[in-house]
Amino acid sequence: MRGQENGTTTRSTMRKALEAVLLRSDDGTVIEECRRCGTTLESTLASCPSCGCSDIVEYRIQ
């Protein structure tokens, strides 16, 4: 897990996703990720910056 993804490392992306889940408040957490390559995305993006795929999945964690 030491590859580069558009200037950010996979490790820091994974860390952000885990922090969002583990350090969440009582509100639900939403994680959006590319179905093709698994990149975690910002909610404002319509397509994956890593592979260009527009098939984005949204996980809601309560």
MMTF fields as JSON, N, C-alpha, C and O atoms, coordinates in Angstrom:
{
  "mmtfVersion": "1.0.0",
  "mmtfProducer": "UNKNOWN",
  "numBonds": 247,
  "numAtoms": 248,
  "numGroups": 62,
  "numChains": 1,
  "numModels": 1,
  "chainsPerModel": [1],
  "groupsPerChain": [62],
  "chainIdList": ["A"],
  "bondAtomList": [4, 2, 8, 6, 12, 10, 16, 14, 20, 18, 24, 22, 28, 26, 32, 30, 36, 34, 40, 38, 44, 42, 48, 46, 52, 50, 56, 54, 60, 58, 64, 62, 68, 66, 72, 70, 76, 74, 80, 78, 84, 82, 88, 86, 92, 90, 96, 94, 100, 98, 104, 102, 108, 106, 112, 110, 116, 114, 120, 118, 124, 122, 128, 126, 132, 130, 136, 134, 140, 138, 144, 142, 148, 146, 152, 150, 156, 154, 160, 158, 164, 162, 168, 166, 172, 170, 176, 174, 180, 178, 184, 182, 188, 186, 192, 190, 196, 194, 200, 198, 204, 202, 208, 206, 212, 210, 216, 214, 220, 218, 224, 222, 228, 226, 232, 230, 236, 234, 240, 238, 244, 242],
  "bondOrderList": [1, 1, 1, 1, 1, 1, 1, 1, 1, 1, 1, 1, 1, 1, 1, 1, 1, 1, 1, 1, 1, 1, 1, 1, 1, 1, 1, 1, 1, 1, 1, 1, 1, 1, 1, 1, 1, 1, 1, 1, 1, 1, 1, 1, 1, 1, 1, 1, 1, 1, 1, 1, 1, 1, 1, 1, 1, 1, 1, 1, 1],
  "groupList": [{"groupName": "MET", "atomNameList": ["N", "CA", "C", "O"], "elementList": ["N", "C", "C", "O"], "formalChargeList": [0, 0, 0, 0], "bondAtomList": [1, 0, 2, 1, 3, 2], "bondOrderList": [1, 1, 2], "singleLetterCode": "M", "chemCompType": "L-PEPTIDE LINKING"}, {"groupName": "ARG", "atomNameList": ["N", "CA", "C", "O"], "elementList": ["N", "C", "C", "O"], "formalChargeList": [0, 0, 0, 0], "bondAtomList": [1, 0, 2, 1, 3, 2], "bondOrderList": [1, 1, 2], "singleLetterCode": "R", "chemCompType": "L-PEPTIDE LINKING"}, {"groupName": "GLY", "atomNameList": ["N", "CA", "C", "O"], "elementList": ["N", "C", "C", "O"], "formalChargeList": [0, 0, 0, 0], "bondAtomList": [1, 0, 2, 1, 3, 2], "bondOrderList": [1, 1, 2], "singleLetterCode": "G", "chemCompType": "PEPTIDE LINKING"}, {"groupName": "GLN", "atomNameList": ["N", "CA", "C", "O"], "elementList": ["N", "C", "C", "O"], "formalChargeList": [0, 0, 0, 0], "bondAtomList": [1, 0, 2, 1, 3, 2], "bondOrderList": [1, 1, 2], "singleLetterCode": "Q", "chemCompType": "L-PEPTIDE LINKING"}, {"groupName": "GLU", "atomNameList": ["N", "CA", "C", "O"], "elementList": ["N", "C", "C", "O"], "formalChargeList": [0, 0, 0, 0], "bondAtomList": [1, 0, 2, 1, 3, 2], "bondOrderList": [1, 1, 2], "singleLetterCode": "E", "chemCompType": "L-PEPTIDE LINKING"}, {"groupName": "ASN", "atomNameList": ["N", "CA", "C", "O"], "elementList": ["N", "C", "C", "O"], "formalChargeList": [0, 0, 0, 0], "bondAtomList": [1, 0, 2, 1, 3, 2], "bondOrderList": [1, 1, 2], "singleLetterCode": "N", "chemCompType": "L-PEPTIDE LINKING"}, {"groupName": "THR", "atomNameList": ["N", "CA", "C", "O"], "elementList": ["N", "C", "C", "O"], "formalChargeList": [0, 0, 0, 0], "bondAtomList": [1, 0, 2, 1, 3, 2], "bondOrderList": [1, 1, 2], "singleLetterCode": "T", "chemCompType": "L-PEPTIDE LINKING"}, {"groupName": "SER", "atomNameList": ["N", "CA", "C", "O"], "elementList": ["N", "C", "C", "O"], "formalChargeList": [0, 0, 0, 0], "bondAtomList": [1, 0, 2, 1, 3, 2], "bondOrderList": [1, 1, 2], "singleLetterCode": "S", "chemCompType": "L-PEPTIDE LINKING"}, {"groupName": "LYS", "atomNameList": ["N", "CA", "C", "O"], "elementList": ["N", "C", "C", "O"], "formalChargeList": [0, 0, 0, 0], "bondAtomList": [1, 0, 2, 1, 3, 2], "bondOrderList": [1, 1, 2], "singleLetterCode": "K", "chemCompType": "L-PEPTIDE LINKING"}, {"groupName": "ALA", "atomNameList": ["N", "CA", "C", "O"], "elementList": ["N", "C", "C", "O"], "formalChargeList": [0, 0, 0, 0], "bondAtomList": [1, 0, 2, 1, 3, 2], "bondOrderList": [1, 1, 2], "singleLetterCode": "A", "chemCompType": "L-PEPTIDE LINKING"}, {"groupName": "LEU", "atomNameList": ["N", "CA", "C", "O"], "elementList": ["N", "C", "C", "O"], "formalChargeList": [0, 0, 0, 0], "bondAtomList": [1, 0, 2, 1, 3, 2], "bondOrderList": [1, 1, 2], "singleLetterCode": "L", "chemCompType": "L-PEPTIDE LINKING"}, {"groupName": "VAL", "atomNameList": ["N", "CA", "C", "O"], "elementList": ["N", "C", "C", "O"], "formalChargeList": [0, 0, 0, 0], "bondAtomList": [1, 0, 2, 1, 3, 2], "bondOrderList": [1, 1, 2], "singleLetterCode": "V", "chemCompType": "L-PEPTIDE LINKING"}, {"groupName": "ASP", "atomNameList": ["N", "CA", "C", "O"], "elementList": ["N", "C", "C", "O"], "formalChargeList": [0, 0, 0, 0], "bondAtomList": [1, 0, 2, 1, 3, 2], "bondOrderList": [1, 1, 2], "singleLetterCode": "D", "chemCompType": "L-PEPTIDE LINKING"}, {"groupName": "ILE", "atomNameList": ["N", "CA", "C", "O"], "elementList": ["N", "C", "C", "O"], "formalChargeList": [0, 0, 0, 0], "bondAtomList": [1, 0, 2, 1, 3, 2], "bondOrderList": [1, 1, 2], "singleLetterCode": "I", "chemCompType": "L-PEPTIDE LINKING"}, {"groupName": "CYS", "atomNameList": ["N", "CA", "C", "O"], "elementList": ["N", "C", "C", "O"], "formalChargeList": [0, 0, 0, 0], "bondAtomList": [1, 0, 2, 1, 3, 2], "bondOrderList": [1, 1, 2], "singleLetterCode": "C", "chemCompType": "L-PEPTIDE LINKING"}, {"groupName": "PRO", "atomNameList": ["N", "CA", "C", "O"], "elementList": ["N", "C", "C", "O"], "formalChargeList": [0, 0, 0, 0], "bondAtomList": [1, 0, 2, 1, 3, 2], "bondOrderList": [1, 1, 2], "singleLetterCode": "P", "chemCompType": "L-PEPTIDE LINKING"}, {"groupName": "TYR", "atomNameList": ["N", "CA", "C", "O"], "elementList": ["N", "C", "C", "O"], "formalChargeList": [0, 0, 0, 0], "bondAtomList": [1, 0, 2, 1, 3, 2], "bondOrderList": [1, 1, 2], "singleLetterCode": "Y", "chemCompType": "L-PEPTIDE LINKING"}],
  "groupTypeList": [0, 1, 2, 3, 4, 5, 2, 6, 6, 6, 1, 7, 6, 0, 1, 8, 9, 10, 4, 9, 11, 10, 10, 1, 7, 12, 12, 2, 6, 11, 13, 4, 4, 14, 1, 1, 14, 2, 6, 6, 10, 4, 7, 6, 10, 9, 7, 14, 15, 7, 14, 2, 14, 7, 12, 13, 11, 4, 16, 1, 13, 3],
  "groupIdList": [1, 2, 3, 4, 5, 6, 7, 8, 9, 10, 11, 12, 13, 14, 15, 16, 17, 18, 19, 20, 21, 22, 23, 24, 25, 26, 27, 28, 29, 30, 31, 32, 33, 34, 35, 36, 37, 38, 39, 40, 41, 42, 43, 44, 45, 46, 47, 48, 49, 50, 51, 52, 53, 54, 55, 56, 57, 58, 59, 60, 61, 62],
  "secStructList": [7, 7, 7, 3, 3, 6, 6, 3, 3, 2, 2, 2, 2, 2, 2, 2, 2, 2, 2, 2, 2, 2, 6, 7, 7, 1, 1, 7, 3, 3, 3, 3, 3, 3, 6, 6, 6, 7, 7, 3, 3, 7, 6, 6, 7, 1, 1, 7, 6, 6, 6, 7, 7, 7, 7, 3, 3, 3, 3, 3, 3, 7],
  "xCoordList": [0.818, 0.0, 0.863, 0.614, 1.858, 2.725, 2.722, 3.675, 1.697, 1.631, 1.195, 0.731, 1.348, 0.933, -0.394, -0.614, -1.271, -2.547, -2.74, -3.243, -2.348, -2.521, -1.976, -2.67, -0.767, -0.123, -0.401, 0.263, -1.336, -1.583, -1.309, -1.517, -0.855, -0.545, -1.787, -2.723, -1.787, -2.882, -3.024, -4.132, -1.908, -1.912, -2.691, -3.489, -2.472, -3.182, -4.66, -5.492, -5.009, -6.401, -7.108, -8.233, -6.451, -7.018, -7.149, -8.13, -6.166, -6.218, -7.412, -8.104, -7.663, -8.803, -10.117, -11.022, -10.219, -11.44, -11.654, -12.77, -10.593, -10.704, -11.025, -11.832, -10.4, -10.691, -12.143, -12.784, -12.666, -14.057, -15.008, -16.042, -14.656, -15.497, -15.29, -16.259, -14.055, -13.758, -13.968, -14.302, -13.783, -13.893, -15.183, -15.252, -16.173, -17.42, -18.236, -18.037, -19.158, -20.084, -21.325, -21.279, -22.414, -23.643, -24.277, -25.103, -23.89, -24.405, -23.781, -22.703, -24.454, -23.917, -22.745, -22.614, -21.895, -20.745, -21.005, -21.528, -20.638, -20.789, -19.407, -18.625, -19.111, -17.849, -18.185, -18.977, -17.583, -17.785, -16.501, -15.41, -16.644, -15.457, -15.747, -16.886, -14.697, -14.797, -14.994, -14.281, -15.963, -16.201, -15.1, -14.87, -14.417, -13.388, -12.076, -11.522, -11.569, -10.235, -10.23, -9.191, -11.376, -11.459, -10.971, -10.869, -10.667, -10.197, -11.309, -12.437, -11.01, -11.968, -12.038, -11.008, -13.263, -13.467, -14.079, -14.689, -13.905, -14.615, -16.031, -16.24, -17.002, -18.401, -18.733, -19.779, -17.882, -18.168, -17.727, -18.04, -17.015, -16.498, -17.518, -18.174, -17.644, -18.576, -17.889, -18.549, -16.566, -15.824, -14.507, -14.033, -13.934, -12.705, -11.505, -11.285, -10.73, -9.546, -8.414, -7.504, -8.463, -7.401, -7.601, -6.655, -8.844, -9.066, -10.111, -10.281, -10.814, -11.786, -13.162, -14.063, -13.337, -14.616, -15.682, -15.388, -16.898, -17.979, -18.921, -19.957, -18.567, -19.379, -18.904, -17.957, -19.579, -19.192, -20.21, -21.417, -19.728, -20.594, -20.531, -19.494, -21.639, -21.726, -22.074, -23.084, -21.24, -21.501, -21.954, -21.272, -23.075, -23.578, -23.423, -23.985, -22.656, -22.392, -23.081, -22.803, -23.974, -24.744, -24.11, -24.628],
  "yCoordList": [-1.183, 0.0, 1.247, 2.181, 1.265, 2.429, 3.104, 3.816, 2.912, 3.537, 4.977, 5.449, 5.677, 7.077, 7.165, 6.435, 8.048, 8.298, 9.797, 10.413, 10.389, 11.821, 12.673, 13.569, 12.419, 13.245, 12.854, 13.362, 11.989, 11.518, 10.033, 9.329, 9.566, 8.141, 7.352, 7.877, 6.106, 5.212, 5.122, 5.019, 5.162, 5.053, 6.2, 5.966, 7.442, 8.571, 8.543, 8.967, 8.056, 7.932, 6.915, 7.144, 5.799, 4.765, 5.284, 4.993, 6.045, 6.607, 7.547, 7.511, 8.388, 9.302, 8.527, 8.901, 7.455, 6.649, 5.998, 5.993, 5.455, 4.82, 5.84, 5.564, 7.018, 8.057, 8.498, 8.761, 8.581, 8.979, 7.988, 8.38, 6.708, 5.679, 5.6, 5.559, 5.578, 5.367, 6.599, 6.464, 7.777, 9.003, 9.765, 10.977, 9.078, 9.735, 10.152, 9.655, 11.08, 11.495, 10.607, 9.552, 11.009, 10.217, 10.217, 9.358, 11.185, 11.22, 10.076, 9.591, 9.655, 8.606, 9.115, 10.319, 8.212, 8.542, 8.037, 6.94, 8.846, 8.451, 8.365, 9.313, 7.221, 7.025, 6.729, 5.832, 7.482, 7.257, 6.706, 7.199, 5.665, 5.073, 4.591, 4.273, 4.541, 4.095, 2.579, 1.839, 2.127, 0.678, -0.026, -1.217, 0.681, 0.05, -0.122, -1.22, 0.965, 0.875, 1.005, 0.789, 1.354, 1.412, 2.698, 2.771, 3.712, 4.988, 5.666, 5.762, 6.14, 6.886, 8.301, 8.933, 8.796, 10.075, 11.12, 10.8, 12.375, 13.47, 13.46, 13.053, 13.896, 13.81, 14.71, 14.53, 15.671, 16.584, 16.056, 16.666, 14.948, 14.423, 13.528, 12.706, 13.7, 12.886, 11.673, 10.695, 11.733, 10.59, 10.448, 11.396, 9.277, 8.961, 9.672, 9.552, 10.409, 11.072, 10.1, 10.448, 8.892, 7.916, 7.158, 6.968, 6.724, 5.9, 6.471, 5.955, 7.537, 8.17, 7.529, 8.004, 6.473, 5.762, 6.632, 7.315, 6.606, 7.391, 6.513, 6.984, 5.248, 4.331, 4.419, 3.741, 5.266, 5.548, 4.906, 5.014, 4.248, 3.63, 4.457, 5.037, 4.506, 5.269, 4.327, 3.626, 4.308, 3.495, 4.41, 5.385, 4.115, 4.887, 4.027, 2.936, 4.529, 3.801, 4.53, 5.704, 3.847, 4.471, 4.239, 4.697],
  "zCoordList": [0.0, 0.0, 0.0, 0.763, -0.838, -0.868, -2.228, -2.546, -3.043, -4.353, -4.279, -3.241, -5.394, -5.477, -6.22, -7.187, -5.78, -6.446, -6.531, -5.592, -7.642, -7.868, -6.733, -6.253, -6.298, -5.293, -3.856, -2.953, -3.613, -2.248, -2.205, -3.193, -1.099, -1.001, -0.645, -0.041, -1.02, -0.674, 0.835, 1.361, 1.515, 2.97, 3.611, 4.519, 3.153, 3.744, 3.38, 4.181, 2.195, 1.798, 2.676, 3.12, 2.925, 3.781, 5.21, 5.894, 5.654, 7.007, 7.151, 8.169, 6.146, 6.191, 6.264, 7.011, 5.495, 5.503, 6.87, 7.389, 7.446, 8.763, 9.851, 10.738, 9.792, 10.776, 10.678, 11.696, 9.455, 9.268, 9.932, 10.472, 9.889, 10.49, 12.004, 12.762, 12.433, 13.849, 14.722, 15.899, 14.178, 14.958, 14.66, 14.867, 14.188, 13.803, 15.026, 16.134, 14.785, 15.836, 15.748, 15.116, 16.359, 16.306, 14.921, 14.613, 14.082, 12.718, 11.926, 12.269, 10.877, 10.029, 9.218, 8.997, 8.776, 7.95, 6.538, 6.344, 5.561, 4.168, 3.548, 3.616, 2.943, 2.242, 0.791, 0.503, -0.124, -1.55, -2.134, -1.847, -2.966, -3.558, -4.963, -5.307, -5.771, -7.159, -7.189, -6.512, -7.976, -8.083, -8.859, -8.652, -9.747, -10.565, -9.807, -9.772, -9.194, -8.59, -7.065, -6.441, -6.445, -4.999, -4.357, -3.132, -5.152, -4.613, -3.824, -4.308, -2.613, -1.812, -2.378, -2.612, -2.599, -3.273, -2.362, -1.341, -2.75, -2.112, -2.663, -3.806, -1.883, -2.3, -3.478, -4.1, -3.806, -4.911, -6.27, -7.292, -6.305, -7.562, -8.254, -7.615, -9.579, -10.358, -10.968, -11.319, -11.097, -11.619, -10.866, -10.24, -10.933, -10.21, -10.843, -12.048, -10.044, -10.59, -10.925, -11.677, -10.377, -10.633, -11.941, -12.706, -12.195, -13.391, -14.35, -15.454, -13.937, -14.821, -14.821, -15.512, -14.068, -14.022, -13.334, -12.353, -13.844, -13.23, -12.405, -11.936, -12.228, -11.427, -9.978, -9.577, -9.203, -7.823, -6.877, -7.094, -5.845, -4.848, -3.566, -3.242, -2.845, -1.604, -0.472, -0.529, 0.561, 1.742, 2.869, 3.184, 3.471, 4.615, 5.856, 5.944, 6.814, 8.042, 9.175, 9.422, 9.865, 10.94, 12.273, 13.291]
}
